Amino acid sequence: MKMNPLGRTGLTVSELCLGSMTWGTQTTEAEGHAQIDRALAAGINFIDTAEMYPVNPVSPETLGRTEEIIGTWNATSGRRGDYILATKHSGAGMQAARDGAPISSATIPLAIESSLKRLQTDVIDLYQFHWPNRGSYMFRQNWTYDPSSQDRASTLANMEECLEALQREVDRGTIRYFGLSNESAWGTAQWLRLSEGRGWPRVATMQNEYSLLCRLYDTDLAELSVNEDVGLIAFSPLAAGLLTGKYQDGAVPEGSRMSLVPEMGGRKTLRVFGAVGAYLEIAQQHGLDPVHMALAWCRTRPFMCSAIFGATRMAHLERALGSVEVTLSDEVLAEIDQAHRAHPMPY
């Protein structure tokens, strides 16, 4: 398992990160524990979660259940020190957490204490803000998002307030490092500027959606990542399962994400299945498992820190692990680029 730097923290994490967002709805506690055991045995040392998990659906009744599942594994295994643990602070609009309050100096210590309790640990290695208070281009909002109503002074004041609160948590020993999620290049640049000017926690990583089907990261954020050592932790590298091919030709497997969330968070469009078909054809022509191809391609990106894959079942985990043995040829990479040009932004 290849290891990559976690920003400028001095830590290294595995090229694959075990995602956990279905643990507690689609995936049982026992299955989640088994997945952690198997992932660590395979060389993965990075697990990602969030206070709002599980999903499919998100509900007040299950809020924090995924962290609790990881917490019971920590308590029973005694192996908390064997991996890097990342979780996230929900923010504005997430009504199940603090009535949808935005991220602030008031919410940060409360959210951290709650996560620590559920996770049954003393420290969170990477603490991430799940999305910006001001809004985000992510989750298909890039088509309509309008930043013209933003107030720059208020945004920067909130960033300063939050960074100072994070520094207090670092000093208390409750968190080690800070990361962002669903952020923009401008937003990340401001977090970096403010933290470096005051010696507050520096952004280590960015967790944004990225896959063969979703390549918004390839321009401004890619340049920022490379020059500022803010590596991408890619979520949905299999495009919520679309790139496996299991949804082609109208198929909706029982218990799958599409069976629970029919529009797949805006990913199910008229053009997406044609794009998926192009990548499936490349994989077939070169004798590649499409899951292996999609994850191995992530490894070729110069800004990639780690790719988060979710596995509702152990068989999905085993399949994803096989990707680390695959190296894509120049021919395959060229064909992938051609497919991308033919099918840009299919959702």
N, C-alpha and C positions, 0 to 999 in steps of 0.2 A: 504494500500500500504506500503510494507516494505521499510524502508529507510536505506541506506548504507553510510559509510564514503566516501567522495571524497578525497582519499589519506590522507595526513596529513594536509589538509587545514582547518579542523574544520567544513567544510560544510557537509551536508548530502544530498543525492539525492535519488530519487525513484528508485526502482528495475527495472522499465521500463523507457526507455527514448524515447521520441517522435522524430522519424526521419523525415526528411523533404526533402529528396533529389529528390523527384518527383514533388515538388511544383513548378509549372511554366511550366511543360511539360505535364505529365500525370494528374496532379492535379491542379485545378484552385485556384486562390487566395481566393475566397469565401470558397471553401472547406478547404483550409489550415487554414483559420481563424476559421472555425467551429471545426476543429480538435484540435486546441489549446484550445479553450473553453472547449471542452469535456474532453480532457486529464487533464487539470487542475482541472476540477470538479471531476474527478475520483481519484485525489491524485497524479498525475504525476507532478513533479516540475522541470523537466529536458528536455530541447529541444536542439537537435544537428543539426547543419547545416554546410555549408562550402562555401567559396567564389566561388568555381567552380560549385556549384549546380545551376540549376537542371541537372539531368542526363537523359539518355534515349531519346535523346542523349545529350552529352556535346557539346556545341557550343559557339563560341564567341558572338553570338546574345543573348543568354540567360544567359551568365555568370553573377552571382550575383543576378539573379531574385529571387531565394529562399530567400536570405537574405532580399531582398526588401519586399517580402510578409510578412515575420516576422516583418519587420520594420513598415509596415502599421498597423499591428495588435497592435504593441507596441504603436503607435501614437494614434490610435482610442480607445483603451481599457483603457489606463492609468495604465496597470497592469504589467509593465516591472519588477517591484520588486517582483512579485509573483512566479518567477521561475529562475532556473539556466540556463544561456545561454552559449552554447558552439559553437564555429565556428573554421574554419581551414584555414591555410595559404597553398596555393598550392605551388609546387616547381618545380624542374627541370623536363623539358619535357612537362609541361602543357602550351602549346603554347598560349592558349587563355588568360592566365594571365601573364602579363609582359614579353611576348615573350618567355616563358619557362625558365626564369631566375631561378637559384637555390635560396634557402632560404639563406638570408644573412642579415647583419646589415643594408644594403641599402634597401632591400625589406620589412623588417618587419614593420617599421613605415608607409610606404606607404600602405601596405596591411591592416594594422589595421585601419588607417584613412578611407579607402574605405569601409571596413566592418562596421565600426561605423556609417558612413553616411547612408549606405543602411539599416542597422538594426534600425536606428533612436533611438540610445541609446548612453549613455556616457561611458559605460564600458562593456567589454566582460568578463564574469566570468571565462571561461576556454578557453584559446587560445591554439590551437593544431597545430603542424606541420603535414601536411597531409601525407607526406612520406619523407624518408631520401634522402638527396642530392646524397648519394653514391649508391643508389639503395635499393631494398627491396626483401625479399623472398615472399612477399605477392602476391596475384592475380595470383596464379599458377606459379609464377616465381621460386618457391622452387625447381622445377624439373631441372632447368638449371642455376640458378643464380651462378655466379662465383665471389667471392670477392677477388681473387688473385691479381687483378690489383689495388686494393685500396691503397691509400697513407695515412698511419695512421696519420702522422704529419699534413697533410692538413685537414683531417677529424676532428681531435681534435681542430685544430686552428679555423675551421669554427664553431664548437660547442661553443667554448669560445666566439667568436665574436657574435654569436646569443644569447647566454645567457646574455651577457652584454647589448645587445640591448633590450632584454626582460626586464631586470631590469630597464632600462630607462623608458620603457612603464609602468611598475608597479609603478615607482616613479611618473610618469605623471598622473596615475589613469585611463589609458585607458584599462588595463587588470588587472585581479586579480591573476589568476593562470595559470599554464603552463601544457600542456599535449602533448603526442606523439601519433602518429598513424602509423600503418604499420611498426613498428620498430622491431628490434631483441633484444635478451638478451644482447649481447655485446654492441650494440649501447645504449640501455637504461642504462646499467651500467656506461658507460662513461658520459652520461648526468648527472647522479646522482653524480658521483665522482667529476666532475668539478663544479657542482652547490654547492655541500656541502663544497668544499674546498674554495670557494670564497663568499659564502653567496648569490649566485644568485638564481633565481627562480628554485625550485625543481620540478622535474617531479611528477605530482599528479596522472596521469592516463595514461593508454595505450588503444588506440582504434584500435583493430585488428579484423579481421574476426574470428568468432567462432560460431560453431553450432554443432549439432549431426553429420554433414557431414564433418566438417572442424575443426579438433582438434589439429592443429599445436601448439597451446598455452599450451598444457597439460604438457610439460616437462620443459625446461629451463626457459621460461617466467613465467610459473606458480610458480616456486620456487622463482623467483625474485619478483613477485607480492606479495606473501605472506610475504616474509622476509623484503621487502622494502616498503610495504604499497603503492604499485602502482597498484591500482585496474584496472581490465579489463572493458572497455566499449565495449561490444561485438557488432560488426556490422554484419548484415546478419544472425541473429540467426535462421531465417527460411530458410536459404540457398537460398535467392533471390526468395522465394516462392515455391521452390521444395518440402520442407517438409510439405506444405499444402496438397500435393497430386494432385493439379490441373493440373499438367503436365504429370501425369501417362498415359500410354497406348497411347502415341502420341498426347495427347490433347494440344492445344495451344489456350487458350481462347482469344477472340478478345480484344485488348487493354491491354493485359498482358505484362509483361516485356519480355517474350520470343518472343512475336509477334513483339517486337521492336528491341530486341537484341537476335537473334536466338541462339547464342552459350552461352549466359548467363555468359559472362566474363570468359569463360573456364570451367564453372561448368557442362555443358551438355556433358557428356561422355558416353561411352558404359556401364560403371559400375554403374553410379549414380542412375539409376532408380531401379535397384535391391536393392541398399542400402536404398533408400527411401521406397521401398516396405516393407523392413524388419521393419522399424520404424512405418510405417502405420499399419502393422499387430499387433505390440505390442499395439499401441493405441486402435485399434479395439477390441482386446481381453480383454482389461481392461476398456472398455467403456469411453475412453478418446478422446477428440478432439485433433487431432495431433498438432494443433497450440498451444493448452494449454500445451500439453506434452513437446513440444520443448522449450517453454519459461519457463515452470516450472523447467525443467531440468537445464537450465542456472542458476537458483536461487540456485541450490545445489552445485555449484562449489565454492570452498573456496576462489578463487581469484576474484570473480565477483563483480564489482561495480554496473553496470547497463547494461541491454540489450536493444539495440536500435532496435525498430521495425518501419518499414515504412508502411504507409497505404495510398494507392492511393484513397481509398474511405472510407467513414465513417463506413460502415459495417465491413471493415477490422480492423479498430480501435476498434470497439466494441468487435469483436471476440478476439483480442489480450488482451483486458482488462480482459476478463474472466479468463485468466491464473493465475491471482494473487490469485484466490480462490482454486487453485489446488495444492495439495501436493502429490508428487509421492511416492508410497510405495517402500519398499525395494525390493519387487519382480519385480516391473517395472524397478527400477534402475539396478538390476542384469541383466534383459533381454536386457536393453539398452547397457550395457557393452558387453554382448555376441554378439549383433548385430554389435557393433563397431569392435570387434575382427574379425568378419566374413567379414566386409566391411570397412577396414581401408583406409583412404584417397581415396575415390571414385572419387575425382577430385583433 
